[in-house]
Amino acid sequence: MKNLVSVILGIFICGYSYAEVDTKVYNNYLSLYIPEIAPHSKLIKRQDIYTSIDYSDAMRFIDGKLVIESNNRGLIIFSGSEKYKSTLFYDYVKNIIVWNMNDKPFTQIKLTLDKDENIIESSSLNSFNFHYQYDYDEQKRLVMSMGNGANINAKNQFFYTNNNMLKSISEEKKILKAFYNRKIEFIYDDNNKLKKTIQTHYLDENNSKIDKTIMCYFTDHNENGDWTKSHCIKDGNIDLGDITRIIEYW
């Protein structure tokens, strides 16, 4: 349970990359999951993602099999983790996320959206307490998120170049104790397709002690520019394994 809570809380504070799909779609993936699985040029209806890599090592917040479904506007409406028997249903009319565990209600998350359908605030509605806020730039791109929950304080900054995510910097602290800092660099090919990410995890607030470095390579891009295979390596020589995606489009 503790690992799953960390996964879900992290979902609300990660980074993403822009390509050719509407900005609000990328902001939606940013707020609810991770950039590597956002659509490149065409709206995704469903994606099944498989990996044997621990989520804390490589593809954050994906552990085992993950299913994500989106509506015809590209916004995520369902996500389900097979490993944790966890499902989340996203209602943009009531602005509520219903989170179930083992087919039983776990919590509900209240969303506050702006006129562009960007999430500007999220908070739990019961004793499972957390609250996050999101700030956007003049181009309506997320540039910072800050929040707290489950004894964790978090701050994330996002930097862009040529309308792509250049890097994200995450700082997370447990109460009275540093948790970890992480920097992720996003690298693209000449056609603006995601080619590689470089994650550096630190053990201290000043980023002077490196815990691990992880490189993930993205290949087998389909006709819509979305990768379907990935391979990750830790500390230059430790093979972490593969990640695959099966994608259905609108």
Secondary structure as UniProt FT lines:
FT   HELIX           2..11
FT   TURN            12..13
FT   HELIX           23..32
FT   HELIX           35..37
FT   STRAND          44..51
FT   TURN            55..57
FT   TURN            60..61
FT   STRAND          64..70
FT   TURN            72..73
FT   STRAND          76..81
FT   TURN            82..85
FT   STRAND          86..91
FT   TURN            92..95
FT   STRAND          96..101
FT   TURN            102..103
FT   STRAND          104..113
FT   TURN            115..116
FT   STRAND          119..124
FT   STRAND          130..136
FT   TURN            138..139
FT   STRAND          142..149
FT   TURN            150..151
FT   STRAND          152..161
FT   TURN            162..163
FT   STRAND          164..174
FT   TURN            175..176
FT   STRAND          177..188
FT   TURN            190..191
FT   STRAND          194..202
FT   TURN            205..206
FT   STRAND          210..219
FT   TURN            223..224
FT   STRAND          229..234
FT   TURN            235..237
FT   STRAND          238..249
//
